[in-house]
Amino acid sequence: MRYYAKADCKLTRDWRLFGIYDDYRDNLDGRLAATTDVTTWEAGFKRARAFGRRHMNVALSWRIKDKELSDASFKQVTNRIKFKVNDRWAEDYDWRVEVERILDRDRRTASGAGSTLFDLGLGYRHRIENSWASALTKSDPPVLTGI
């Protein structure tokens, strides 16, 4: 089962504050010995039209992710900083880069668990001409015979 909520507050034309709550539980049918509960809180800000570019957005946020099992055999809380940039060029292509840094230490192994996660994406968007769509709407509807 999942619960998700997002709040967004527009400060100015280009600046926004946002907050996200996400809670997920597995083992709804009770087949597993323990239920995993993952709760994520995120708060940050977003800047639209960054660096004078019409479609560029930049966001910076702080995430707290809490993961635990119902039988108390496992509990992990991580603090993360997330930076995201996305833009569009030539009206048909877009890209995004997300960098997420985990700040905590792993208490079980006493080693630095800090790691950096990267997500890169490229996209293509193109408007399909209406010639085929208008041909479909102009034709007569199919006639059913033999009923």
N, C-alpha and C positions, 0 to 999 in steps of 0.2 A: 504494500500500500504506500502511496506517495502523497504528500502534501507539499504544495509549492505556492509561494506568495511573493509578489514583487511590488515594491513601492517606488515611485519615480517622482521627483520634485524638480520642476523646471525653475531655475533661478533667474536666468536671462535667456536670450535667444540662443546662445551657444553653450551655456553651462547647465548641467543637471547633476543632482545628487540622486543616488539610488540605493536601495536595500533589497536583499533577497533572502528568503528563508526556504530551505528545502529539507524535507524529512522523508526518509525512505526506510521501510521495514520489509524484510523478506519472511519466509516461512509462514505464510498466511494459512496454509493447509495443515500445519503442525507436523509435517513429516520429519523435519530436522530436530536435533536435540536442543538447539538454541536458536534464538532469533537474532539477526543482526540488525541493529538500528544505526543509521547514518544520518546525522543532522549537520547541515551546513548553513552558516550565517555569512553573509557577504555585505559589505557596505563600501561605497566609493563614489567617485565622481566621473563624469564624462564631458568631454569638450568636443562639440560639433564644429565643423568648418575650421579645423585646426590649420595653422600656417597659411591661412588664406585660401585653402583648397575647399571647394564646394562640398565634396563627398567624403572628406577625411574626418574620421572620428578617432579620438584618443581617450582611453579609459584607464584609471588606476583604482584598484580596490584591495581591500583586506578581507581574507576569508579565514574562517575558523571552521574546521571540519572535525566532528566528533563521531567516532565509530566505536561501538561496543556491542558485546554479545550479552544476551539476557542471563546467561549463567555466570556472569562476572569473570569468565576466563580470559577475556581480552578487552582492553580499553585503550584507545589511541586518540589523542587530540593533536591536530596539527594547525599551525598558523602559517598562512600563505599570503604572499603579496603577488597580485596579478596585474600585468600591464598588457594592454591590447591596443593595436592600431589597425585600422582598416581604411581602405581608400578605393576609389574607382577611377579609371582613366579610359579615354576614348569612348566613353559611354557604353562599351561592351565588355570591358574586362574589369575585374576587381580582385583585390588581394587582402589578406589579413595575416597578422602575426600576433600570437599570444605567447607571453613568457610568464611562467608562474614559478616562483621561488618558494620552496618549503623551508621554513626557518628553524624548525625544532630539531632537537637531538633525540636519537633513539635510546630510550632508557634501558631497554633490554640488553643491548650489546654495548652500551656506553660509547658508541661511535657517532660521528657526525652523520646524521641522516639527511642533512640539508642537501637538496638536489634541485635542479632546475628543469622544468618541463617546457617544451616548445611545441607549438601548434602553428603550422604554416598552411595557408590555403590560397589557391588561385581559382578564380571563377570566370565564366564567360556567360554573358547575357545578350540575347539577341531577340528582337521582336520579329515574329513570324508574320509575313505578309498576309493580308486578308483574302487573297484571291481564292484559296481553297475553301476558306470558311464561308465566303459569300456564295460560292458555288453550291455548297451544301444547303444553305438556307433558301436559295432560289428554286431548288428542285422540288417537285411535288412529293408529298409524303408517300411512303410505300402503300400499295393497295393490297389488302389481304383477300385472297380469293379461296373459294372452296370451304368456307366456314359454314 
